[in-house]
Amino acid sequence: MPAAKRLRRRLRGSVLPMLARGLAAVFGRLPLAAAQRLGAGLGRVAWTLAPRDRRRSLAHLEIAFPERSAAERRAIARGSFRHYGITLGECLHLFRGDCRQVETCVRVEG
C-alpha cells in the first residue's frame, strides 16, 4: 500500500473521531434550532466539498427520476445534502443531552 494512502487512512482513523467529538461538544451547547441551522450549513458545505458524493447522488436521481429535468434532480440532491446536515446537527445536539431532554424532542411510536 502506498505511503500516502496509509497516511490518509491513519489520519481518517484518528482525526475523524476527534472532529466528531468536537462537533458534538459544540452542537450539544447550542439550542436545537441553532444546531439545525448550523447542520444545514454543513450540508451545504458538504455539497460543495464532496464532488464524488454529489456526482453519485445526481447519478442515482437520474436513474430514479428520468422524467425530471437535470435542474430538478440537482435541487433534490442539494436538498438531500442540506437535510442530512440538519439531521446530523440534531443527532450531535441530542448526543450530549440526557434522556429527559431527548424525550422533549423525539416521539416514539409502536
SULUR-V78427 format. One record per backbone hydrogen bond with DSSP energy under -1.0 kcal/mol. CO is the residue of the C=O (numbers start at 1). NH is the residue of the N-H. E is the energy in kcal/mol with one decimal. If there is no record, write none. Layout:
# SULUR-V78427
co:CO nh:NH e:E
co:CO nh:NH e:E
This chain:
# SULUR-V78427
co:2 nh:6 e:-2.0
co:3 nh:7 e:-2.5
co:4 nh:8 e:-2.3
co:5 nh:9 e:-2.3
co:6 nh:10 e:-2.6
co:7 nh:11 e:-2.8
co:8 nh:12 e:-2.9
co:9 nh:13 e:-2.4
co:10 nh:14 e:-1.3
co:11 nh:15 e:-3.9
co:14 nh:18 e:-1.1
co:15 nh:19 e:-2.9
co:16 nh:20 e:-2.7
co:17 nh:21 e:-2.3
co:18 nh:22 e:-2.4
co:19 nh:23 e:-2.8
co:20 nh:24 e:-2.6
co:21 nh:25 e:-2.0
co:22 nh:26 e:-2.2
co:23 nh:27 e:-3.3
co:24 nh:28 e:-2.2
co:31 nh:35 e:-2.4
co:32 nh:36 e:-2.4
co:33 nh:37 e:-2.2
co:34 nh:38 e:-2.7
co:35 nh:39 e:-2.3
co:36 nh:40 e:-2.4
co:37 nh:41 e:-2.0
co:38 nh:42 e:-2.1
co:39 nh:43 e:-2.2
co:40 nh:44 e:-1.9
co:41 nh:45 e:-2.2
co:42 nh:46 e:-2.7
co:43 nh:47 e:-1.9
co:44 nh:48 e:-1.4
co:45 nh:49 e:-2.8
co:46 nh:50 e:-1.6
co:50 nh:54 e:-2.5
co:51 nh:55 e:-2.8
co:52 nh:56 e:-2.2
co:53 nh:57 e:-2.5
co:54 nh:58 e:-2.4
co:55 nh:59 e:-2.5
co:56 nh:60 e:-2.4
co:57 nh:61 e:-2.4
co:58 nh:62 e:-1.8
co:59 nh:63 e:-1.5
co:60 nh:64 e:-2.5
co:61 nh:65 e:-3.0
co:65 nh:68 e:-1.3
co:69 nh:73 e:-2.4
co:70 nh:74 e:-2.4
co:71 nh:75 e:-2.1
co:72 nh:76 e:-2.2
co:73 nh:77 e:-2.5
co:74 nh:78 e:-2.7
co:75 nh:79 e:-2.3
co:76 nh:80 e:-2.1
co:77 nh:81 e:-2.2
co:78 nh:82 e:-2.3
co:79 nh:83 e:-2.8
co:80 nh:84 e:-2.7
co:81 nh:85 e:-2.1
co:82 nh:86 e:-2.2
co:83 nh:87 e:-2.6
co:84 nh:88 e:-2.5
co:85 nh:89 e:-2.6
co:86 nh:90 e:-2.5
co:87 nh:91 e:-2.6
co:88 nh:92 e:-2.9
co:89 nh:93 e:-2.1
co:90 nh:94 e:-2.8
co:91 nh:95 e:-2.0
co:98 nh:102 e:-2.2
co:99 nh:103 e:-2.4
co:102 nh:105 e:-1.4
co:102 nh:106 e:-1.6
